[in-house]
Each structure stands twice: as C-alpha cells, then as structure tokens.
Amino acid sequence: MIPMVDLKAQYDDLRDELEQGFSEVLDNAQFILGPNVQALEEEVARYLGASHAVSCGSGTDALHLALAALGVGPGDEVITTPFTFIATAEAICYVGATPVFVDIEGDTFNIDLNQVEAAIGPKTRAIMPVHLFGQPVNMPELMQLADRHGVLVVEDCAQSFGAPIDGRMTGTFGAAGAYSFFPSKNLGGYGDGGLVATNDAAIAEELRVLRNHGSRERYHHNIVGYNSRLDEIQAMILRAKMRRIDRYNACRRRVAQSYKEQLSGVPGVTIPHDAGYGRHVYHQYTLLVHERERIMAALRSANIGCAVYYPVPLHRQPVFRDDYADVSLPMAEKVSEYCMSLPIYPELSDRDIHRIAETVRHAVDA
C-alpha cells in the first residue's frame, strides 16, 4: 500500500531522538507551556524571520485567535477563498464576522487578487489568503492592494510552512500568519497544534492572553479567553522536525519534479502550476483530470492512496449554501469537479512515484 502520507516512515527516522525527548518531558513533568513550547516559539520565529511566534491548540485556533487579537468581529467582512478547508471560514464566523468568498485562479488555485479588489467594500476589515497546497499567494501584490484600501491581512499558512517569497517566508507579510501542525502538514506533530506569527508585540501579547483563558496573571482574567495551548510533548516533536524542515520540503519538491516529468503531456491531466514568485513546498500534489473517478478507482485497485481536496467549495457547503445561494464562483466550482491529489511526502521513493504515475497513465489510456 502507498498511502497519501506515510507518517510511520518519518517516525522511524526520528525514533531515537523522540524517545529521548519523551523521557525528558516526562521527567520534567511540565506538560503545559513548558520549556519546549517556549523554545519552539523562539525557533519558529527565528526561522520565519518574525518578531514573535505564539503557539496554540490547532491551526483552526491559530486563525481564530489571530482574527480576535486584531479586533475583527461582528459587522466586519473578511474576504477569503472558497477553495480551502472549512477552518478558514469557520475562524471568520467564530469572531462574528462574515466571510466574503471570491473566486480563485485557474492555474494556482489560490485566491484571484483581481477579484479581491473588486470585493472590497465599506465593511471589509481583513483579507485572508490561503497559500493552498504549499503554493504561495503573490503577497507583495496583495499587500499593496490591502495597504491601498486600509484593510488587514491574515495569512492562512496551514499548508505552506517553509515556503518563501523572495527570501521572505509566507506568514510574515500580513498582520499575522496562522500555521497548522496537524500530523499530515509539512511540519506536523502527532496531534493537533498551531501557531501564529506576527511582527507586532501588542498582537503577540493579546494572543498569549487569548490562548490562556484571558489571563495575564495567574487566576486573574482580563477578558474571556480560550483554552488553546500547545502541549509540551507536541512542542518537543515539532522541534525535532523543525531541524529537518528544509530537507523535508526539498524532498517534497523532488517528488513533485518527478511527477511532473512523468505526467506532463498525459491527455486530460493538468499538473500543478508553479507560479514562480514563491517557492512551492507541495503540501499536496493536486492534478486536474477529466476522468477523476476512473483514475481514482485505478489507483485504489493498485493499493495507492488518492484524495479529493476539495470536492465542494465552501459557498456550496450545506452550512453556507443558503446564505450564498446567489454567489457564483465558476473557477472554484470547476476545479472542485476535476481536482484530485496523489501521494506526496518526503520519504516517497522513486520506485513508488513511477508506479503511481504509471497507474495514472494507464487509467487515462484505458
């Protein structure tokens, strides 16, 4: 079986280091906001080139807390993409704001910046771009747009840890960048976890208060906050993986390049587009295919994992569709109909890449 992501292979490589780390955390017996959490935050901030990094309980919490710390709330609108995981829009709803969905680019699948500008109105408080599948959004252009209109930018970097644009990491352009440490991410733990990066000390302080029950001093609570703290064990695991993140991302690009060489020119198959203004880190390798069901059936028959990210755009999800019944976003709807993702992870072997690509080619020819 070739899975979509092989977490066991990565653990085997880290086993000795992690077992020692587990023992040290257990001996220290400080499991919440301990020394590994503090060290991880410092190391991530340094790696990203951000002034502050504040960890939290999940990637969804990272988005939510970032918006809350920036004061986004009821009556505000936040422009975002409909072609993403629902957490992006959930976070907007959590603070009482309204998601405004605009269509995506047909090649990168990222939010269409031309349509973003057209959607800005008097209630627009923020824009939330998603660096989808590890392909950076054109942040210099987006920041010019946002600054021109006086709106905030919160970057959803759940899938783009370690993706730079001209040497500057995604997540450091806007007022805040939100990251997910879900196990399958480029930098993933062994449970939920998240982090917000910011260059604003006041925002960082507000994030620390919000994640810890609204408390600046123990048992003194200034605001109603949340219980969203990264576990010490997860921080230890993430620190070990952080030391390898550039290698992991380079390996993902190696896999993507091999797929490109073997699938380019296959009729009815469109390979991922690399826009060239940022380094793609390939959290997913997502094709557009005309015969999706047939290709996926062939892959499953060959014991090869495959998935659809995402089969239903957010404005057509049951939770949102009544409110957005009159919204037409044709590119997102088309991409949802034809997209499918192949296995990609740093340890994927050349032999397995060839087997996957060959299965796709044969299914197209059938």
Secondary structure by P-SEA (a helix, b strand, c coil): ccccccaaaaaaaaaaaaaaaaaaaaaaccccccaaaaaaaaaaaaaaccccccccccaaaaaaaaaaaacccccbbbbbbccccaaaaaaaaaacbbbbbbbbbcccccccaaaaaaaccccccbbbbbcccccccaaaaaaaaaaaabbbbbbccccccccccccccccccccbbbbbccccccccccccccccccccaaaaaaaaaaaccccccccccccccccbbbbaaaaaaaaaaaacaaaaaaaaaaaaaaaaaaccccccccccccccccccccccccccccaaaaaaaaaaaacbbbbbcccccccccccccccccccccaaaaaaaabbbbccccccccaaaaaaaaaaaaaaaac
